[in-house]
Amino acid sequence: MPTIATYKQQKSKSPLNYIGGKSKLLSQLLPLFPSEIDNFVDLFCGGCNVGINANANKIYFNDNLIFLIEMYKAFQVKSLDETLWHIEKRIDDFDLSLTNETGYKNLRNEYNKQKNPLDLFVLVAFSFNHQIRFNNNHEFNNPFGRERSSFNPTMRQNLENFIIEIKENDVNFSSEDFEDFDFDNLRNNDFVYADPPYLITCGTYNDGKRGFKGWSEREEKSLLKKKDNLNNQGIK
């Protein structure tokens, strides 16, 4: 049976400071969603702020940033204690702090060689503005967040809450290009939420210089066509 969307007062928050995140707009967005949602598709999930707060029987988080999705999958598969232990051990092993740029760069080099999904989160915790940025070779290249970024108590609490949410609910993660996402099983009680990169701006998330496809007028029109097709099928 579809879930009635009675949105919670205390909203969950992404553990990431994701560019374009909608955490501050949830009180405006959520009341506009359908009152009954079976499957909720967050097509460009990013930091997952919207999908994690959607009341639905099943939530699909999708983003073409493969390494981001691999990190979320690791959160889901590993125990909370195992994830926190890994983070704390990495902080200790590399002597990470608000001032140790060398330790940060050493971990960054190791991540780029090994691509351990949990190491990506540790890097984000100590990177400039807690942001995620790759180059065309899929190497993480965000600079150190000197005197600003760390695995602070707020970030830790947000992470714990987020992991509990994705473990307790029916959540699926995928890293498809939006043009390849499979909408075939959706029905009229399902809802597709699409918050794509902004066509009118250019940033690290849509410039096409990160080893992932950028965003142009072609992608914008393709998305609009897909949304029209979904609407014509009675899918919200």
PLY file of the C-alpha trace (Angstrom):
ply
format ascii 1.0
element vertex 236
property float x
property float y
property float z
element edge 235
property int vertex1
property int vertex2
end_header
0.00 0.00 0.00
1.26 3.53 -0.76
2.53 5.53 2.16
0.67 8.70 3.16
3.19 11.53 3.05
3.04 13.06 6.53
6.45 14.67 6.62
8.46 14.49 9.82
9.24 17.63 11.78
12.85 16.62 12.44
14.39 16.22 8.99
17.36 14.04 8.21
20.43 15.78 6.80
23.08 14.54 4.43
26.53 14.00 5.93
27.90 15.83 2.86
28.11 19.51 2.05
26.95 18.85 -1.48
26.86 21.64 -4.08
23.22 22.48 -4.84
21.95 20.54 -1.80
18.34 21.25 -0.88
18.39 20.79 2.91
17.36 24.40 3.52
14.49 24.15 1.04
12.90 20.93 2.28
10.11 22.74 4.12
9.10 24.27 0.78
9.67 21.21 -1.40
8.19 18.33 0.58
4.61 19.67 0.88
4.49 19.87 -2.95
5.14 16.14 -3.36
2.28 13.68 -4.00
0.47 12.64 -0.83
0.86 8.96 -1.73
4.19 7.63 -2.98
5.09 4.02 -3.57
8.46 4.30 -5.36
10.37 7.58 -5.04
13.13 8.18 -7.61
15.75 10.81 -6.74
17.21 10.92 -10.24
20.14 13.27 -9.50
20.52 12.46 -5.83
23.80 14.25 -4.99
23.86 14.56 -1.21
20.50 12.69 -0.89
18.88 15.43 1.21
15.56 15.19 -0.64
15.22 11.45 -1.06
16.21 10.64 2.52
13.29 12.81 3.70
10.71 11.48 1.25
7.99 9.27 2.72
7.72 6.37 0.32
7.69 2.59 0.37
10.94 2.45 -1.61
13.53 5.09 -2.46
15.85 4.99 -5.46
18.93 7.19 -5.24
20.67 7.67 -8.58
23.67 9.75 -9.60
26.20 9.35 -12.40
29.07 10.12 -10.01
30.07 6.48 -9.57
32.39 7.00 -6.61
29.70 8.84 -4.67
27.27 5.95 -5.13
29.94 3.42 -4.16
30.42 5.33 -0.91
26.69 5.24 -0.15
26.59 1.51 -0.90
29.47 0.97 1.53
27.52 2.86 4.22
24.56 0.58 3.57
26.45 -2.73 3.53
28.89 -2.19 6.38
27.77 -1.87 9.99
27.66 1.60 11.52
30.41 0.63 13.96
32.61 -0.67 11.14
32.22 2.55 9.17
32.98 4.77 12.16
35.96 2.59 13.10
37.38 2.94 9.59
36.99 6.72 9.65
38.62 7.09 13.05
41.47 4.73 12.07
42.19 6.70 8.90
42.23 9.94 10.89
44.70 8.35 13.29
46.84 6.61 10.63
47.32 9.79 8.60
47.31 12.15 11.59
44.52 14.17 9.99
43.72 17.53 11.56
42.75 21.09 10.73
46.38 21.86 9.87
48.06 18.68 8.59
47.94 19.17 4.83
50.63 16.51 4.24
48.54 13.84 5.94
45.53 14.85 3.85
47.52 14.65 0.61
48.93 11.26 1.58
45.43 9.88 2.10
44.30 11.51 -1.13
47.12 9.75 -3.00
46.18 6.42 -1.44
42.50 6.86 -2.29
43.34 7.64 -5.90
45.31 4.37 -6.08
42.94 2.11 -4.13
39.53 3.84 -4.43
38.31 2.61 -1.04
34.77 4.08 -0.84
35.02 4.93 2.85
38.29 6.78 2.29
36.38 9.15 0.02
34.23 10.21 2.96
37.29 10.78 5.14
38.78 12.96 2.41
35.56 14.93 2.10
35.57 15.53 5.85
38.95 17.29 5.62
38.69 18.82 2.14
38.01 22.44 1.27
34.35 23.22 2.06
33.77 19.44 2.49
33.35 19.20 -1.27
33.80 16.37 -3.77
35.84 17.08 -6.89
37.56 14.82 -9.43
39.70 15.44 -12.50
39.35 13.85 -15.93
41.38 10.86 -14.75
38.85 10.22 -11.97
41.37 11.33 -9.36
40.02 13.13 -6.32
41.66 16.57 -6.44
39.84 18.82 -3.98
42.36 20.83 -1.93
42.87 20.64 1.82
40.42 22.55 4.03
42.99 24.18 6.30
41.59 25.56 9.59
38.07 24.89 8.32
37.27 21.24 7.61
37.36 18.20 9.84
35.27 15.22 10.91
33.43 17.37 13.42
30.64 16.28 15.82
27.87 17.65 13.57
29.19 15.77 10.56
29.50 12.61 12.64
25.92 12.89 13.89
24.58 13.53 10.39
26.49 10.50 9.14
25.17 8.23 11.89
21.58 9.35 11.28
21.96 8.96 7.53
23.35 5.43 7.80
20.54 4.40 10.13
17.97 5.79 7.68
19.32 3.94 4.64
19.58 0.71 6.62
16.10 0.87 8.15
14.29 1.82 4.93
13.95 0.16 1.53
16.66 2.07 -0.32
18.38 1.31 -3.62
21.47 3.07 -5.03
22.44 3.24 -8.70
24.92 5.20 -10.81
23.16 5.39 -14.17
23.18 8.31 -16.55
19.66 9.73 -16.35
19.13 8.79 -20.00
19.81 5.14 -19.16
17.76 4.90 -15.97
15.07 2.21 -16.17
11.64 3.78 -15.62
9.74 0.81 -17.08
8.47 -0.56 -13.76
7.07 2.73 -12.47
3.32 3.23 -12.07
0.94 6.06 -11.22
1.65 5.89 -7.46
5.34 6.52 -8.10
7.14 9.86 -8.16
10.25 10.94 -10.08
12.10 13.90 -8.56
14.66 15.46 -10.92
17.03 18.16 -9.68
19.60 18.23 -12.50
22.75 20.35 -12.83
21.86 23.95 -13.58
22.01 24.89 -17.25
22.59 28.58 -16.49
25.71 28.01 -14.34
28.97 26.12 -14.67
30.60 24.38 -11.71
32.55 21.29 -10.79
29.36 19.23 -11.01
28.46 20.09 -14.63
31.53 21.37 -16.48
32.33 18.03 -18.15
35.93 18.19 -16.91
35.70 15.62 -14.09
35.74 12.41 -16.11
31.93 12.45 -16.14
29.47 13.85 -18.65
28.75 17.55 -18.34
25.41 19.31 -18.72
24.36 21.25 -21.80
21.23 22.23 -23.65
21.13 18.76 -25.20
20.89 17.06 -21.79
18.36 19.62 -20.61
16.04 18.95 -23.55
16.49 15.19 -23.20
15.45 15.37 -19.55
12.40 17.50 -20.37
11.36 14.96 -23.01
11.72 12.10 -20.54
9.62 13.97 -17.99
6.91 14.57 -20.61
6.93 10.87 -21.47
6.57 9.93 -17.78
3.74 12.41 -17.35
1.95 10.98 -20.40
2.15 7.55 -18.74
0.49 8.89 -15.60
3.73 8.84 -13.58
4.06 11.92 -11.40
0 1
1 2
2 3
3 4
4 5
5 6
6 7
7 8
8 9
9 10
10 11
11 12
12 13
13 14
14 15
15 16
16 17
17 18
18 19
19 20
20 21
21 22
22 23
23 24
24 25
25 26
26 27
27 28
28 29
29 30
30 31
31 32
32 33
33 34
34 35
35 36
36 37
37 38
38 39
39 40
40 41
41 42
42 43
43 44
44 45
45 46
46 47
47 48
48 49
49 50
50 51
51 52
52 53
53 54
54 55
55 56
56 57
57 58
58 59
59 60
60 61
61 62
62 63
63 64
64 65
65 66
66 67
67 68
68 69
69 70
70 71
71 72
72 73
73 74
74 75
75 76
76 77
77 78
78 79
79 80
80 81
81 82
82 83
83 84
84 85
85 86
86 87
87 88
88 89
89 90
90 91
91 92
92 93
93 94
94 95
95 96
96 97
97 98
98 99
99 100
100 101
101 102
102 103
103 104
104 105
105 106
106 107
107 108
108 109
109 110
110 111
111 112
112 113
113 114
114 115
115 116
116 117
117 118
118 119
119 120
120 121
121 122
122 123
123 124
124 125
125 126
126 127
127 128
128 129
129 130
130 131
131 132
132 133
133 134
134 135
135 136
136 137
137 138
138 139
139 140
140 141
141 142
142 143
143 144
144 145
145 146
146 147
147 148
148 149
149 150
150 151
151 152
152 153
153 154
154 155
155 156
156 157
157 158
158 159
159 160
160 161
161 162
162 163
163 164
164 165
165 166
166 167
167 168
168 169
169 170
170 171
171 172
172 173
173 174
174 175
175 176
176 177
177 178
178 179
179 180
180 181
181 182
182 183
183 184
184 185
185 186
186 187
187 188
188 189
189 190
190 191
191 192
192 193
193 194
194 195
195 196
196 197
197 198
198 199
199 200
200 201
201 202
202 203
203 204
204 205
205 206
206 207
207 208
208 209
209 210
210 211
211 212
212 213
213 214
214 215
215 216
216 217
217 218
218 219
219 220
220 221
221 222
222 223
223 224
224 225
225 226
226 227
227 228
228 229
229 230
230 231
231 232
232 233
233 234
234 235
